[in-house]
Amino acid sequence: IIRNFIIDAYLNWGIEYVLLGGDDEIIPHRGFYVDEGLYWDEDIPSDLYYACLDGSFNHDNDNYWGEINDGLNYCENDLFGEVYVGRAPVDSTDELSNFVFKTLSYEKSDGDYLYNVRMVGENLDWGVSGGDYKDEIKDGSSNHGYTTVGIPHDYNVSTLYDRNGVWQKSEIISIINNGVHIVNHMAHTGVNFIMKITNNDLKNLENSKYFFGYSQGCYAGSFDNRMSDGNYGDDCIVEDFVTTHAGAFAFIANSRYGWGSYYDTNGASQHFDREFFDALFGENIREIGKANQDSKEDSIGFISDPIIRWCYYEINLFGDPTVRIKDAVKPEHDIEVRNIDAPTHGLPNETVSVVAGVYNNGQNTENVTIDFIVNKVTVNSTLISNMDSDIYQEVWFNWTPTANAVYNLCVYAEFVPGENITDNNMANTTVIVGPDIAVSSIFTPEYIELNTTGMINATIINSGLTNETNIIIDFIVNGAIIDNVSVSISRGTSVEVTFNWTPTVEGSYNITIYSEPVADEYFVT
């Protein structure tokens, strides 16, 4: 149900990000199957299920989800995200309050602590150490056939490595309490311990500047609370890190085993770790949900390796996917248009109200000109005078469309003198003026016996603001119209249509339900 809702919201609202609001017992996980050879698991908790929306991940309808070629028509699963997903693993009002407070606090944060990045590596009892893995993140690397950038020099990157002398958990607790922006970690972990810290130790955290964490360790992100021995316990430690009053505002971690290499740094988990920070600082993808998905898609060329597939499934974001990792230094000048809100549908000659949120992320007071643009034409402007640093302000525009059409609305902050960060100066949305009929879902049997009638059902929705009659719905098989019906749908409602079809030749068929455009309907994709 939840995934189907996300699919509908993606198709009809154009959503880009999804925050799953609840722990596993509230928003259940989908467990994926991977057989590595020596190890196999049929229940790897993976929120990728809510991000990649084509197919079911179980085309053969057995008990194993996410098998190779379990996608549509027995092809590879959809591994490219339509939306970017994070999870707020909360199961109480206190946890929800903590999660929201820390997320908002980070978004408003500034100051010296944003300079501080800490690489944390422990003794692995391997031929290499955790610090060897972390150096590739810190400095960038072209090892093992791919290249990723390091942490920019604008940040103050420090290390805490066992290879330099075994460190105690009190040291990482002190680092967190004194303010650290990013913590990147490599070591053996478990459901209830990470960085030598246990769930019980989190009571010793007192930081009011919250950090972003990334760890390659095993089971630290097991949000179904399953331990490596198959038993179940309390919430995993990464859940507690983001839902207690202190600690992290977001964390990326493994729900099952992390994967390293005994003799070198060519571990599968390292691949995703490197690609994540390359997304942040090499590709300038600062939204943590988008960067997490990018780290996976940049690794998809290796998906035939079952260990890469295992990591692809198990790496989950515990945090708001829209949060952008901040620069080390607050820019002198930076105006952001953070959002735009308008009705999705309208009518000709009826006024539409549009509101946008503008934020001064720079250090200086600015005079900001805000333009309202419709289909690339500026139709109105307003001036925000003397906008102080760290001020968020809403601006309103009224607009009256004169004809049925699909309109692109843009709110654009003109560059202020000296502004160099310009990719966040606009926000866009689409308004459909006139009729909008859509096929919102189709349900077909995966198999119909020869010369036996099968039933195909579809839901047709009228998202427009006018009642529509004589809507022709076509039933198409392999590109040929086999049948059609005429329906009437009131505004904001839907109807179900059913077609009966009897295949007479054995084979694989492409079934399409098509709503023919009604008069003056322009949004027909």
Stockholm file with secondary structure:
# STOCKHOLM 1.0

chainA/1-525         IIRNFIIDAYLNWGIEYVLLGGDDEIIPHRGFYVDEGLYWDEDIPSDLYYACLDGSFNHDNDNYWGEINDGLNYCENDLFGEVYVGRAPVDSTDELSNFVFKTLSYEKSDGDYLYNVRMVGENLDWGVSGGDYKDEIKDGSSNHGYTTVGIPHDYNVSTLYDRNGVWQKSEIISIINNGVHIVNHMAHTGVNFIMKITNNDLKNLENSKYFFGYSQGCYAGSFDNRMSDGNYGDDCIVEDFVTTHAGAFAFIANSRYGWGSYYDTNGASQHFDREFFDALFGENIREIGKANQDSKEDSIGFISDPIIRWCYYEINLFGDPTVRIKDAVKPEHDIEVRNIDAPTHGLPNETVSVVAGVYNNGQNTENVTIDFIVNKVTVNSTLISNMDSDIYQEVWFNWTPTANAVYNLCVYAEFVPGENITDNNMANTTVIVGPDIAVSSIFTPEYIELNTTGMINATIINSGLTNETNIIIDFIVNGAIIDNVSVSISRGTSVEVTFNWTPTVEGSYNITIYSEPVADEYFVT
#=GR chainA/1-525 SS CHHHHHHHHHHHHCCCEEEEESCTTTSCCCEEEEECSSCEEEEEECGGGGTCCSSCSCTTCSSCTTCTTCSGGGCCCCCSCSSEEEEECCCSHHHHHHHHHHHHHHHHCCSGGGGEEEEEECCCSSSSCHHHHHHHHHHCBCGGGCCBCCCCTTSEEEEEEGGGSCCCHHHHHHHHHHCCSEEEEESCCBTTEETTEEGGGGGGCCCSSCEEEEECCSSTTCTTCBCTTSCBCSCCHHHHHHHSSSSEEEEEEESSCCCCCSSSSCCHHHHHHHHHHHHHHTSCCCBHHHHHHHHHHTTGGGTTSHHHHHHHHHEEEESCTTCBCCCSSCCSSCEEEEEEECCSEECTTCCEEEEEEEEECSSSCEEEEEEEEETTEEEEEEEEEEECTTCEEEEEEEECCCSSEEEEEEEEECCCTTCCCCTTSEEEEEEEESCCEEEEEEECCSCCCTTCCEEEEEEEEECSSSCEEEEEEEEEETTEEEEEEEEEECTTCEEEEEEEECCCSCSCCCEEEEECCCTTCCCCC
#=GC SS_cons         CHHHHHHHHHHHHCCCEEEEESCTTTSCCCEEEEECSSCEEEEEECGGGGTCCSSCSCTTCSSCTTCTTCSGGGCCCCCSCSSEEEEECCCSHHHHHHHHHHHHHHHHCCSGGGGEEEEEECCCSSSSCHHHHHHHHHHCBCGGGCCBCCCCTTSEEEEEEGGGSCCCHHHHHHHHHHCCSEEEEESCCBTTEETTEEGGGGGGCCCSSCEEEEECCSSTTCTTCBCTTSCBCSCCHHHHHHHSSSSEEEEEEESSCCCCCSSSSCCHHHHHHHHHHHHHHTSCCCBHHHHHHHHHHTTGGGTTSHHHHHHHHHEEEESCTTCBCCCSSCCSSCEEEEEEECCSEECTTCCEEEEEEEEECSSSCEEEEEEEEETTEEEEEEEEEEECTTCEEEEEEEECCCSSEEEEEEEEECCCTTCCCCTTSEEEEEEEESCCEEEEEEECCSCCCTTCCEEEEEEEEECSSSCEEEEEEEEEETTEEEEEEEEEECTTCEEEEEEEECCCSCSCCCEEEEECCCTTCCCCC
//
